[in-house]
Amino acid sequence: MKIRPLNNLVQVRRDPPTDVTKGGIVIPDSAKDKLTKGTVVAAGRGKMSAHGHFIETTLKVGSRIVFGKYSGSEVESRGDEDLIFMSEDDVLGVIEEE
């Protein structure tokens, strides 16, 4: 199923959690935290402001972003892959370099 976000919503693929820490400790599945980084998979066109002006979405497909831990709503849309729908306002920042 393919879903297109509306207005200023974006669809995000969350980065997979790491299995091993930098120190070499293996993390079991039950202890893994969901990461707050991801990649924009789809983006809406934008929204109307209170003054009637159209505001385009600043995020583009492929943008790497950071978002809040409890931001958005998870939706299963491609088999076993859970994607997150969130407002552009819930995005904390764009990752420019890693």
N, C-alpha and C positions, 0 to 999 in steps of 0.2 A: 504494500500500500504506500502510495506517495502522498505526502501531506505538504501543502504550501502554507507557510505562516501568513497571517493577515496583519495589517496595520504595522505597528512597530515591534512585532514579535520576531524572535529569531529561534531557529532550531539548532541545537548544539549537540555534538557528540562528545561526551565526557572522555577525558584521557583515561586509559586503563591504569589501575593501581599497580604499584611496583611490588614485586615478590620478595626482593632482597633490599635491605637498607644499605647505605654507603659503607657501613662497618662490616657487612657480610652476614647479618642476622636475617634468617628466613622468616617472613611474616605469614602466619596462617590466614586462610580466607576469612575466618570469623573475626579477625582483628584488623582487617584492612579498612581504612577510611575511604570514603568516596572523595576523589580529588575535586578541587574547585577550579580546574583548568580544562579547557576544551577547545574545539574547533567549530566554527559556524558552518553548518551544512546547508542551511537555507535562511533567507531573510525576507521579511515583508517589505512593502514599498515605503511605508512611513505612516504618519498620522496628521490629522488636522489639529492646529493649535486652538486655544480658546478664542483667539482673535480671527480665526478663519484662514490662517496661512498654512499651507502644506509644509510639513517638516519631513524631509527624506531620512531614511534610516542611514546611519553612518557606518554600520557594520556591513561587511561584504562577505560572500562565501569564501571560506578558506582563512578568515581572520582567526588568530589564536587569542583567546580571551581568558580572563579571570572573573569568576562570579562568586556570589555568596554561597555558603554551604547549604542553605535551605532555599535557594532561589529556584523558581520555575516549577514545572510539573513534568514528571517523567511519563512518556508515552511510548508503548511498544509499537513500532511502525515497520520494522524490517526484520522479521523473524525473531531472532534472539537478541537483537540490538535495541537497547532502550535509549531513546533520544529525549532531550529535554527541550521543552518549549518555555521560553521566558521573554519577558519584556526587555527591550533594549535598556530600559532604566535600571534593571537588575544587574546589568553588567558593570563590574567595578573598573575594568580597564582592559586595554588591548596590549598583548605581549608583542613588543617590537623586536626584541633580541633575546635569545636564550643561551 
